[in-house]
Amino acid sequence: MKLRKLDFVDVKRFKKGVDMDVKAQLLTVALKKGQKANPIQVNQAVHKAGYVAVESYTLKEGKLEPHPFPKLK
């Protein structure tokens, strides 16, 4: 499944809900207001696109907090 098809992705932002910085190897996913990302679904979608998701980040009190993705089987 493509990231933009996930229920929590706000496709009105970025490029269909996703912004990718290839040089920095950073993918930003826009979330709908009041929604949380499902890390398992994100990991699977990234994997199906041919990439490896390493970490997700959340912003807490102005600081980024890393969250490692579990390895897919």
N, C-alpha and C positions, 0 to 999 in steps of 0.2 A: 504494500500500500504506500502511496506517496504521502509525504508529510502534509501537503496542503489538504488532503482528504480527511485528515484526522479531525474529530469533532471540536477539539479545543483550539485549533489553529485559526487565527484571524486572517483570512485571505485578502482582506481589504488593505492590509499593511504590507510593506516591503514589496517583493515580487511574489504575489500569490501566497503571502504569509511567511516567506522564507527569504533570508538574506545570507548569501554565502561569500566569504572572503577567502578565495582560493589560496592566496599567498600566506595568510595567517592560519589557514586550515581551521577556520572558525565559521560555524553555522549558527545563525540567529533565527529563532522561530518566534513569530508574533502570536501571543495568546489572546484569546477573547477575554473581555473584561470579566473578572470573577472566576475564571477557569484556571485549572492547574494542568500542566503537561503530564501525560502518562509516560514515564521513562521507558517502560518496556516497549510501548508502541513506537516511540521516537527511535529507540535503538534498532528495532526491527526495520523500520522504514529507511533509516540511514544505511543499514547493512544491505538491504535489497537494492539500494542505489549504488552499491559498490564501494562504500566507505566503511571505516571503522569508527564507531562512536567511542570516545575515550572518557570524557567527563561532561557533565552538564553543570551549569552554574546558576545560582540564584543570587539576587541582590538583597542583602540584609544589612540594614543600618548603614547604607552607603558603601558596603564592602562586598566583593564577590566571594561566594563560598562554593568550592568545588564539590561535586558529587560524582564519584566514579560510576560508570555504567557497568552492570554485570556482564560477564562474558556470555555470548550467545553459544548455544550448543549446536 
